[in-house]
Amino acid sequence: VKPAPGGDLLRDGTSVLPTGRNIHALDPYRMPSAGASARGTRAADEIIRQHLEANGGVYPETVAVTLWGLDTIKTRGEAIAIVLALVGARAVREGTGRTVCFELIPLEELGRPRIDILASLSGIFRD
């Protein structure tokens, strides 16, 4: 069975079939995808909301996030998007959709303090 891009059947459709292949698809210039950015932002907002609710309206100082290679491939960078949303940053893309850099969202626009990230990285991110 030939290698092919990885993904998740529910998120990416039948392009990920058949299963059981060696997968590739960690293109750092394409992550997070637009869908992963939207999902990651919603997850980050929920993390903040739950923390505010449980801690009397106090924002978290630091949030721990695990970045795994396979998860990143399957979700197209959802955990990366969570990190970006928590620190108050966003991807800047060129016309082709390729990420060229990341920019900090001005605090006035962000409307909250930036949150530090403690990241645990799998080998694909370290090596």
C-alpha positions as CSV (number, residue, x, y, z in Angstrom):
1,V,0.0,0.0,0.0
2,K,1.5,3.3,-1.0
3,P,2.1,6.1,1.5
4,A,-0.4,9.0,1.4
5,P,-1.4,12.1,3.3
6,G,-2.8,11.4,6.7
7,G,-6.0,12.7,8.1
8,D,-9.2,11.9,9.9
9,L,-12.2,10.4,8.1
10,L,-14.7,12.8,9.7
11,R,-12.6,15.9,9.2
12,D,-11.1,15.2,5.8
13,G,-13.5,12.8,4.1
14,T,-12.7,9.7,2.1
15,S,-9.3,11.1,0.8
16,V,-7.8,9.4,3.8
17,L,-9.0,5.9,2.8
18,P,-7.9,3.2,2.7
19,T,-6.6,3.2,6.3
20,G,-3.4,1.3,7.3
21,R,-1.0,3.2,5.1
22,N,2.2,4.9,6.1
23,I,1.2,8.5,6.3
24,H,2.9,11.8,5.6
25,A,1.5,15.2,5.6
26,L,3.3,17.4,8.2
27,D,3.8,20.4,6.0
28,P,4.7,23.2,8.5
29,Y,3.7,25.8,5.9
30,R,0.1,24.6,5.8
31,M,-0.5,24.3,9.5
32,P,-2.7,25.1,11.1
33,S,-5.3,24.8,8.4
34,A,-8.3,27.2,8.3
35,G,-10.5,24.5,9.8
36,A,-8.0,23.6,12.5
37,S,-7.6,27.3,13.3
38,A,-11.3,27.6,13.9
39,R,-11.5,24.5,16.0
40,G,-8.3,25.5,18.0
41,T,-9.7,28.9,18.7
42,R,-12.9,27.5,20.0
43,A,-11.0,25.0,22.2
44,A,-8.8,27.8,23.5
45,D,-11.8,30.0,24.3
46,E,-13.4,27.1,26.1
47,I,-10.2,26.5,28.1
48,I,-10.2,30.1,29.1
49,R,-13.9,30.2,29.9
50,Q,-13.7,27.1,32.2
51,H,-10.6,28.5,34.0
52,L,-12.3,31.9,34.5
53,E,-15.4,30.2,35.8
54,A,-13.5,27.9,38.2
55,N,-11.1,30.6,39.5
56,G,-13.3,33.7,40.1
57,G,-12.7,35.4,36.9
58,V,-8.9,35.1,37.0
59,Y,-7.2,34.3,33.7
60,P,-4.7,31.4,33.6
61,E,-1.1,32.4,33.6
62,T,0.1,29.2,31.9
63,V,-1.6,26.3,30.1
64,A,0.2,23.0,29.3
65,V,-0.3,21.6,25.7
66,T,1.0,18.4,24.2
67,L,2.0,18.6,20.5
68,W,2.0,15.1,19.0
69,G,3.0,14.5,15.4
70,L,0.2,12.1,14.5
71,D,-2.4,14.2,16.1
72,T,-1.1,17.2,14.2
73,I,-1.3,15.3,10.9
74,K,-4.8,14.0,11.6
75,T,-6.3,17.4,12.8
76,R,-4.2,19.6,10.4
77,G,-2.7,21.4,13.3
78,E,-5.5,21.9,15.8
79,A,-3.1,21.8,18.9
80,I,-0.9,24.4,17.2
81,A,-4.0,26.5,16.7
82,I,-4.8,26.2,20.4
83,V,-1.3,27.4,21.3
84,L,-1.6,30.3,18.9
85,A,-5.0,31.3,20.2
86,L,-3.9,31.1,23.8
87,V,-0.8,33.3,23.3
88,G,-2.8,35.7,21.1
89,A,-1.2,35.1,17.8
90,R,-2.4,34.2,14.3
91,A,-0.9,32.8,11.1
92,V,-0.2,35.2,8.2
93,R,-0.8,33.5,4.9
94,E,0.1,34.3,1.3
95,G,-2.4,34.0,-1.5
96,T,-1.7,30.3,-2.0
97,G,-2.6,29.6,1.7
98,R,1.0,29.0,2.7
99,T,1.8,30.3,6.2
100,V,4.7,32.8,5.9
101,C,4.9,34.0,9.5
102,F,2.9,34.5,12.7
103,E,1.9,37.8,14.2
104,L,0.8,38.8,17.6
105,I,-2.7,40.1,17.9
106,P,-2.6,43.6,19.5
107,L,-3.8,43.4,23.1
108,E,-6.6,45.9,22.4
109,E,-8.0,43.6,19.8
110,L,-7.3,40.4,21.8
111,G,-9.2,41.8,24.8
112,R,-7.4,39.7,27.4
113,P,-3.9,38.9,28.7
114,R,-1.6,36.6,26.7
115,I,-1.3,33.1,28.2
116,D,2.0,31.4,28.5
117,I,2.3,27.9,27.1
118,L,4.2,24.9,28.5
119,A,4.6,22.6,25.5
120,S,5.4,18.9,25.6
121,L,6.7,18.0,22.1
122,S,6.9,14.7,20.3
123,G,10.0,13.9,18.2
124,I,8.6,15.3,14.9
125,F,8.6,18.7,16.5
126,R,12.0,18.4,18.3
127,D,14.1,16.7,15.5
